[in-house]
Amino acid sequence: MLHDPSHRPEPIVAEEIRVSQQDREILRRLAGELAEVAALPIHHDNARLWTKLNNLASKRPMVWINEICWNEMNVDDELTLRCEHPWARGQEDQLRRELYQWRHLPADMVVSDYLACPLAIHSTDFGIVEDVDVVKTDETSDVVSRHFKIQIKSPEDIEKIKMPRITHDEKATALRYAAMRDVYDGILPVRKEGQGHIWFTPWDYLIRWWGIEEAMMDFVLRPEMVHAAVNRMVDAWMTELDQFVEQNLLALDNRNMRVGSGGYGYCDELPGDDFDPDHVKPRNMWGCSNAQIFSEVSPQMHWDFAVEHDLRWLKRWALNYYGCCEPLHQKIDVLRRIPNLRKVSVSAWCDLETMVSELGDNCVLSVKPSPAILAEDEWDPEQVRRTLRRIVDVGQGKAHIEIIMKDISTVRYQPQRLWEWAQIAMEEVTR
């Protein structure tokens, strides 16, 4: 995630990374295991299937799992970190999670044949950090309940939203890159990677500063103020994007990178005929937007206070993904006004039949089964199968579908539930 409204981004520190021989051996062993996995031909096959899906020429529904409750996943110490250096522990965590997912719940995942070294990019962000009371039910989980304290109460408060400033610390990037190349030498190549797909979501931020009920009331009571606030958020994101372009910091996302709230971005139409490999532009990439809190907002209000403002952003990208958790089956006309729309989120609160009937095979339907099935008192594999079979059957021959299991807050500390979900999903999409 480029931004996190819960805290200000920490300044980047350029420092040499020196790890112990023990840490080095641990990382090299894990990278060696990952290299063996990456060499398997199935990753090429899966990449082509994802490409056909996003080309609107799908062979079958595709399946991917993300946003996993990793705090509940550890079995036989597969995820237990053994490195000591903080940088090495971060590397180890990534390697262990990818290997774990491949072993137990791969679905249609694709493992890269290289390791990415992200550029040391820092954003000053939007000027406001959420002021929040947090309630936890599980100290090991990142999933918490929040009560947001209102910071935008008057038109003057909109000025609290600041325009971000982007900087790339080339020295920090060089030091990280050198450390990775030294550790993984002879096992996997290392590539520097800039900012890939950008999660653009003005309303996810505004409600944290404004309050949900207060914002909804202001749609009616103070619409001018709402429009001004959304405009300023879009201005902030556009200002940031311009800096990414000017500083040549963007990276292609038509690969095994999540786009929107869905699956991978593989697509033959990207990066396009006007692509300069030395300077990636938004017109070579996927864009996205959503307005998750607009689930009960009318189509007209959804257009007025969200999508119409988003158009300034969405027009800059080659292809677009729209939606997340908000049900969109009653807002098809709004969706049809989005430029270059290629993927639409079909959350658990959507009417799938309506989405298939109205959108057909004109875009990819990113279907999100409810993760609540993983949190039931009793695990019911047959219910899982019925749910997945219905998705496949409704879309069969009528729509291009990806099935995305995400937002997994708990599996009741029974990770085998998710393993079995993945197995059943693959049985259903390949039957």
VEXLO-765959 format. One record per residue (C-alpha): residue number from 1; z, y, x. Coordinates in steps of 0.1 Angstrom, whole numbers, always signed. Example, Ala and Ser with C-alpha at 12.3 -4.5 7.8 and 13.67 -1.06 7.14 Angstrom:
BEGIN
[rec 1 [+78 -45 +123]]
[rec 2 [+71 -11 +137]]
This chain:
BEGIN
[rec 1 [+0 +0 +0]]
[rec 2 [-10 +34 +14]]
[rec 3 [+19 +52 -4]]
[rec 4 [+53 +41 -15]]
[rec 5 [+70 +66 -39]]
[rec 6 [+105 +53 -30]]
[rec 7 [+107 +68 +4]]
[rec 8 [+89 +92 +29]]
[rec 9 [+67 +75 +54]]
[rec 10 [+84 +71 +88]]
[rec 11 [+69 +90 +117]]
[rec 12 [+49 +68 +140]]
[rec 13 [+63 +61 +174]]
[rec 14 [+40 +53 +202]]
[rec 15 [+58 +29 +225]]
[rec 16 [+49 +0 +247]]
[rec 17 [+56 -34 +231]]
[rec 18 [+72 -60 +254]]
[rec 19 [+82 -94 +239]]
[rec 20 [+101 -122 +255]]
[rec 21 [+84 -154 +266]]
[rec 22 [+101 -172 +237]]
[rec 23 [+88 -147 +211]]
[rec 24 [+53 -150 +227]]
[rec 25 [+53 -188 +225]]
[rec 26 [+63 -187 +188]]
[rec 27 [+36 -163 +179]]
[rec 28 [+9 -182 +199]]
[rec 29 [+19 -215 +183]]
[rec 30 [+16 -200 +148]]
[rec 31 [-16 -182 +157]]
[rec 32 [-30 -215 +170]]
[rec 33 [-22 -232 +137]]
[rec 34 [-39 -203 +118]]
[rec 35 [-70 -205 +141]]
[rec 36 [-74 -242 +131]]
[rec 37 [-72 -233 +95]]
[rec 38 [-96 -204 +98]]
[rec 39 [-122 -227 +114]]
[rec 40 [-125 -248 +83]]
[rec 41 [-158 -245 +65]]
[rec 42 [-141 -240 +31]]
[rec 43 [-134 -204 +39]]
[rec 44 [-171 -197 +42]]
[rec 45 [-177 -215 +10]]
[rec 46 [-150 -196 -8]]
[rec 47 [-163 -163 +5]]
[rec 48 [-197 -171 -10]]
[rec 49 [-182 -180 -43]]
[rec 50 [-163 -147 -44]]
[rec 51 [-195 -129 -35]]
[rec 52 [-214 -145 -63]]
[rec 53 [-186 -136 -87]]
[rec 54 [-186 -100 -78]]
[rec 55 [-224 -100 -78]]
[rec 56 [-222 -111 -115]]
[rec 57 [-237 -144 -107]]
[rec 58 [-206 -166 -107]]
[rec 59 [-206 -203 -103]]
[rec 60 [-171 -208 -117]]
[rec 61 [-139 -188 -123]]
[rec 62 [-121 -179 -90]]
[rec 63 [-83 -182 -85]]
[rec 64 [-60 -162 -63]]
[rec 65 [-22 -157 -60]]
[rec 66 [-5 -127 -46]]
[rec 67 [+27 -105 -51]]
[rec 68 [+47 -136 -45]]
[rec 69 [+86 -137 -46]]
[rec 70 [+88 -147 -9]]
[rec 71 [+126 -145 -10]]
[rec 72 [+125 -177 -31]]
[rec 73 [+97 -196 -13]]
[rec 74 [+113 -209 +19]]
[rec 75 [+113 -247 +22]]
[rec 76 [+122 -266 +53]]
[rec 77 [+125 -234 +72]]
[rec 78 [+87 -227 +70]]
[rec 79 [+94 -190 +65]]
[rec 80 [+125 -187 +87]]
[rec 81 [+119 -161 +114]]
[rec 82 [+128 -171 +149]]
[rec 83 [+115 -141 +170]]
[rec 84 [+139 -115 +182]]
[rec 85 [+118 -84 +189]]
[rec 86 [+112 -63 +157]]
[rec 87 [+74 -61 +162]]
[rec 88 [+72 -98 +169]]
[rec 89 [+92 -105 +138]]
[rec 90 [+67 -85 +117]]
[rec 91 [+38 -105 +133]]
[rec 92 [+57 -138 +127]]
[rec 93 [+64 -130 +91]]
[rec 94 [+27 -124 +84]]
[rec 95 [+16 -155 +102]]
[rec 96 [+42 -177 +85]]
[rec 97 [+34 -164 +50]]
[rec 98 [-4 -170 +54]]
[rec 99 [+1 -205 +68]]
[rec 100 [+26 -212 +40]]
[rec 101 [+2 -200 +13]]
[rec 102 [-26 -221 +28]]
[rec 103 [-4 -253 +28]]
[rec 104 [+11 -250 -6]]
[rec 105 [-8 -226 -29]]
[rec 106 [-42 -218 -15]]
[rec 107 [-63 -217 -46]]
[rec 108 [-95 -198 -35]]
[rec 109 [-79 -179 -6]]
[rec 110 [-100 -171 +24]]
[rec 111 [-84 -170 +59]]
[rec 112 [-100 -146 +84]]
[rec 113 [-111 -159 +118]]
[rec 114 [-95 -129 +135]]
[rec 115 [-63 -109 +134]]
[rec 116 [-62 -73 +122]]
[rec 117 [-46 -45 +142]]
[rec 118 [-41 -17 +116]]
[rec 119 [-47 +18 +130]]
[rec 120 [-15 +38 +134]]
[rec 121 [-22 +61 +105]]
[rec 122 [+5 +84 +90]]
[rec 123 [+4 +104 +58]]
[rec 124 [+28 +131 +49]]
[rec 125 [+25 +118 +13]]
[rec 126 [+29 +138 -19]]
[rec 127 [+60 +158 -12]]
[rec 128 [+83 +142 -37]]
[rec 129 [+104 +111 -33]]
[rec 130 [+117 +94 -64]]
[rec 131 [+154 +100 -72]]
[rec 132 [+165 +68 -87]]
[rec 133 [+195 +46 -97]]
[rec 134 [+189 +10 -89]]
[rec 135 [+204 -21 -105]]
[rec 136 [+199 -55 -88]]
[rec 137 [+204 -90 -102]]
[rec 138 [+194 -107 -69]]
[rec 139 [+203 -91 -36]]
[rec 140 [+175 -110 -18]]
[rec 141 [+148 -97 -42]]
[rec 142 [+127 -65 -40]]
[rec 143 [+124 -67 -78]]
[rec 144 [+150 -42 -92]]
[rec 145 [+156 -21 -124]]
[rec 146 [+153 +16 -119]]
[rec 147 [+165 +47 -137]]
[rec 148 [+144 +77 -126]]
[rec 149 [+160 +111 -124]]
[rec 150 [+136 +138 -136]]
[rec 151 [+122 +162 -111]]
[rec 152 [+93 +177 -130]]
[rec 153 [+106 +196 -160]]
[rec 154 [+86 +228 -160]]
[rec 155 [+51 +239 -150]]
[rec 156 [+66 +255 -119]]
[rec 157 [+78 +220 -108]]
[rec 158 [+42 +208 -104]]
[rec 159 [+41 +228 -72]]
[rec 160 [+65 +202 -57]]
[rec 161 [+35 +179 -54]]
[rec 162 [+20 +187 -20]]
[rec 163 [-13 +180 -4]]
[rec 164 [-10 +151 +21]]
[rec 165 [-19 +154 +58]]
[rec 166 [-34 +124 +76]]
[rec 167 [-30 +118 +113]]
[rec 168 [-40 +89 +135]]
[rec 169 [-19 +83 +166]]
[rec 170 [-45 +68 +189]]
[rec 171 [-19 +61 +216]]
[rec 172 [+2 +40 +192]]
[rec 173 [-29 +21 +180]]
[rec 174 [-38 +14 +216]]
[rec 175 [-4 +1 +225]]
[rec 176 [-3 -22 +194]]
[rec 177 [-38 -34 +201]]
[rec 178 [-29 -42 +237]]
[rec 179 [+2 -61 +227]]
[rec 180 [-17 -82 +201]]
[rec 181 [-46 -90 +226]]
[rec 182 [-21 -100 +252]]
[rec 183 [-1 -123 +229]]
[rec 184 [-30 -139 +211]]
[rec 185 [-54 -141 +241]]
[rec 186 [-77 -172 +239]]
[rec 187 [-65 -181 +204]]
[rec 188 [-78 -155 +179]]
[rec 189 [-97 -123 +185]]
[rec 190 [-80 -91 +175]]
[rec 191 [-98 -62 +157]]
[rec 192 [-87 -27 +150]]
[rec 193 [-89 -19 +113]]
[rec 194 [-87 +14 +95]]
[rec 195 [-77 +22 +59]]
[rec 196 [-92 -3 +36]]
[rec 197 [-90 -4 -2]]
[rec 198 [-69 +25 -16]]
[rec 199 [-47 +19 -46]]
[rec 200 [-53 +51 -66]]
[rec 201 [-28 +55 -95]]
[rec 202 [-17 +90 -104]]
[rec 203 [+4 +80 -133]]
[rec 204 [+24 +54 -114]]
[rec 205 [+38 +84 -94]]
[rec 206 [+40 +110 -121]]
[rec 207 [+63 +89 -144]]
[rec 208 [+88 +84 -115]]
[rec 209 [+91 +122 -113]]
[rec 210 [+86 +131 -149]]
[rec 211 [+101 +103 -170]]
[rec 212 [+82 +80 -193]]
[rec 213 [+95 +93 -226]]
[rec 214 [+93 +129 -214]]
[rec 215 [+57 +126 -203]]
[rec 216 [+47 +109 -236]]
[rec 217 [+63 +137 -256]]
[rec 218 [+45 +163 -234]]
[rec 219 [+11 +148 -243]]
[rec 220 [+17 +165 -277]]
[rec 221 [+42 +193 -269]]
[rec 222 [+29 +205 -235]]
[rec 223 [-6 +191 -230]]
[rec 224 [-17 +219 -206]]
[rec 225 [+12 +211 -183]]
[rec 226 [+2 +174 -183]]
[rec 227 [-34 +182 -175]]
[rec 228 [-22 +205 -146]]
[rec 229 [+0 +178 -132]]
[rec 230 [-27 +151 -133]]
[rec 231 [-52 +175 -118]]
[rec 232 [-28 +182 -89]]
[rec 233 [-23 +145 -82]]
[rec 234 [-60 +139 -82]]
[rec 235 [-64 +169 -58]]
[rec 236 [-38 +154 -35]]
[rec 237 [-56 +120 -33]]
[rec 238 [-90 +137 -29]]
[rec 239 [-76 +159 -1]]
[rec 240 [-63 +128 +16]]
[rec 241 [-96 +108 +12]]
[rec 242 [-115 +137 +27]]
[rec 243 [-94 +135 +58]]
[rec 244 [-100 +98 +60]]
[rec 245 [-137 +104 +60]]
[rec 246 [-135 +134 +84]]
[rec 247 [-114 +114 +109]]
[rec 248 [-135 +83 +104]]
[rec 249 [-105 +61 +95]]
[rec 250 [-119 +41 +66]]
[rec 251 [-127 +3 +68]]
[rec 252 [-149 -18 +46]]
[rec 253 [-132 -38 +18]]
[rec 254 [-160 -61 +8]]
[rec 255 [-141 -90 +23]]
[rec 256 [-109 -110 +18]]
[rec 257 [-91 -78 +8]]
[rec 258 [-76 -73 -27]]
[rec 259 [-94 -46 -47]]
[rec 260 [-76 -29 -76]]
[rec 261 [-51 -53 -90]]
[rec 262 [-74 -82 -88]]
[rec 263 [-90 -105 -63]]
[rec 264 [-112 -102 -32]]
[rec 265 [-138 -76 -27]]
[rec 266 [-167 -98 -14]]
[rec 267 [-200 -84 -27]]
[rec 268 [-236 -83 -14]]
[rec 269 [-241 -48 -29]]
[rec 270 [-216 -34 -4]]
[rec 271 [-217 -16 +20]]
[rec 272 [-252 -6 +7]]
[rec 273 [-285 +5 +22]]
[rec 274 [-271 +38 +34]]
[rec 275 [-243 +23 +55]]
[rec 276 [-236 +36 +89]]
[rec 277 [-215 +9 +107]]
[rec 278 [-200 +37 +129]]
[rec 279 [-187 +57 +100]]
[rec 280 [-176 +40 +68]]
[rec 281 [-177 +63 +37]]
[rec 282 [-163 +58 +1]]
[rec 283 [-199 +51 -11]]
[rec 284 [-197 +19 +9]]
[rec 285 [-165 +7 -7]]
[rec 286 [-146 -2 -38]]
[rec 287 [-127 +23 -58]]
[rec 288 [-101 +18 -85]]
[rec 289 [-77 +34 -110]]
[rec 290 [-53 +25 -138]]
[rec 291 [-27 +40 -161]]
[rec 292 [-2 +13 -166]]
[rec 293 [+22 +32 -188]]
[rec 294 [-6 +40 -213]]
[rec 295 [-2 +6 -231]]
[rec 296 [+6 +22 -264]]
[rec 297 [-14 +54 -260]]
[rec 298 [-44 +59 -281]]
[rec 299 [-79 +55 -266]]
[rec 300 [-85 +93 -269]]
[rec 301 [-53 +101 -251]]
[rec 302 [-60 +75 -225]]
[rec 303 [-93 +93 -219]]
[rec 304 [-79 +128 -220]]
[rec 305 [-49 +124 -198]]
[rec 306 [-60 +96 -174]]
[rec 307 [-96 +85 -171]]
[rec 308 [-113 +118 -175]]
[rec 309 [-92 +132 -146]]
[rec 310 [-99 +100 -126]]
[rec 311 [-136 +105 -128]]
[rec 312 [-135 +129 -98]]
[rec 313 [-122 +100 -78]]
[rec 314 [-141 +72 -93]]
[rec 315 [-175 +89 -88]]
[rec 316 [-171 +87 -51]]
[rec 317 [-172 +49 -48]]
[rec 318 [-200 +24 -49]]
[rec 319 [-181 +0 -73]]
[rec 320 [-150 +4 -93]]
[rec 321 [-121 -17 -106]]
[rec 322 [-101 -4 -136]]
[rec 323 [-67 -14 -150]]
[rec 324 [-36 -32 -142]]
[rec 325 [-9 -42 -167]]
[rec 326 [-20 -20 -195]]
[rec 327 [-39 -38 -224]]
[rec 328 [-74 -25 -225]]
[rec 329 [-90 -45 -253]]
[rec 330 [-88 -15 -278]]
[rec 331 [-102 +9 -252]]
[rec 332 [-136 -6 -245]]
[rec 333 [-154 +27 -252]]
[rec 334 [-132 +44 -226]]
[rec 335 [-141 +16 -200]]
[rec 336 [-178 +21 -207]]
[rec 337 [-176 +57 -195]]
[rec 338 [-163 +47 -160]]
[rec 339 [-191 +50 -134]]
[rec 340 [-200 +19 -114]]
[rec 341 [-175 -2 -132]]
[rec 342 [-176 -38 -119]]
[rec 343 [-141 -53 -125]]
[rec 344 [-117 -48 -154]]
[rec 345 [-81 -60 -155]]
[rec 346 [-73 -83 -184]]
[rec 347 [-35 -84 -184]]
[rec 348 [-13 -109 -203]]
[rec 349 [-11 -83 -231]]
[rec 350 [-49 -81 -236]]
[rec 351 [-69 -100 -262]]
[rec 352 [-91 -121 -240]]
[rec 353 [-116 -129 -268]]
[rec 354 [-122 -92 -275]]
[rec 355 [-127 -85 -238]]
[rec 356 [-152 -113 -235]]
[rec 357 [-170 -104 -267]]
[rec 358 [-172 -67 -259]]
[rec 359 [-179 -67 -221]]
[rec 360 [-196 -101 -218]]
[rec 361 [-211 -107 -184]]
[rec 362 [-216 -70 -176]]
[rec 363 [-185 -70 -153]]
[rec 364 [-159 -93 -138]]
[rec 365 [-129 -99 -160]]
[rec 366 [-98 -101 -139]]
[rec 367 [-75 -123 -160]]
[rec 368 [-38 -122 -153]]
[rec 369 [-18 -150 -169]]
[rec 370 [+18 -141 -175]]
[rec 371 [+41 -150 -145]]
[rec 372 [+69 -154 -170]]
[rec 373 [+59 -191 -173]]
[rec 374 [+72 -196 -138]]
[rec 375 [+106 -182 -148]]
[rec 376 [+114 -204 -178]]
[rec 377 [+145 -225 -180]]
[rec 378 [+124 -256 -180]]
[rec 379 [+92 -259 -160]]
[rec 380 [+63 -270 -183]]
[rec 381 [+31 -279 -164]]
[rec 382 [+13 -288 -197]]
[rec 383 [+19 -253 -210]]
[rec 384 [+4 -240 -178]]
[rec 385 [-26 -262 -182]]
[rec 386 [-31 -252 -219]]
[rec 387 [-30 -215 -209]]
[rec 388 [-55 -219 -181]]
[rec 389 [-78 -241 -200]]
[rec 390 [-80 -215 -228]]
[rec 391 [-90 -188 -203]]
[rec 392 [-117 -210 -188]]
[rec 393 [-130 -221 -222]]
[rec 394 [-131 -186 -237]]
[rec 395 [-151 -173 -208]]
[rec 396 [-173 -204 -203]]
[rec 397 [-210 -192 -202]]
[rec 398 [-201 -158 -215]]
[rec 399 [-182 -139 -188]]
[rec 400 [-175 -138 -150]]
[rec 401 [-138 -145 -146]]
[rec 402 [-112 -144 -118]]
[rec 403 [-77 -157 -126]]
[rec 404 [-51 -138 -107]]
[rec 405 [-14 -149 -107]]
[rec 406 [+6 -119 -96]]
[rec 407 [+38 -99 -102]]
[rec 408 [+58 -130 -96]]
[rec 409 [+95 -119 -96]]
[rec 410 [+110 -153 -97]]
[rec 411 [+103 -190 -98]]
[rec 412 [+139 -198 -103]]
[rec 413 [+142 -208 -66]]
[rec 414 [+118 -237 -73]]
[rec 415 [+87 -228 -52]]
[rec 416 [+71 -261 -62]]
[rec 417 [+65 -245 -96]]
[rec 418 [+40 -221 -80]]
[rec 419 [+25 -248 -59]]
[rec 420 [+18 -269 -90]]
[rec 421 [+5 -238 -109]]
[rec 422 [-21 -234 -81]]
[rec 423 [-31 -270 -82]]
[rec 424 [-35 -270 -120]]
[rec 425 [-55 -238 -119]]
[rec 426 [-79 -253 -94]]
[rec 427 [-83 -285 -115]]
[rec 428 [-91 -264 -146]]
[rec 429 [-117 -241 -130]]
[rec 430 [-135 -270 -112]]
[rec 431 [-134 -295 -140]]
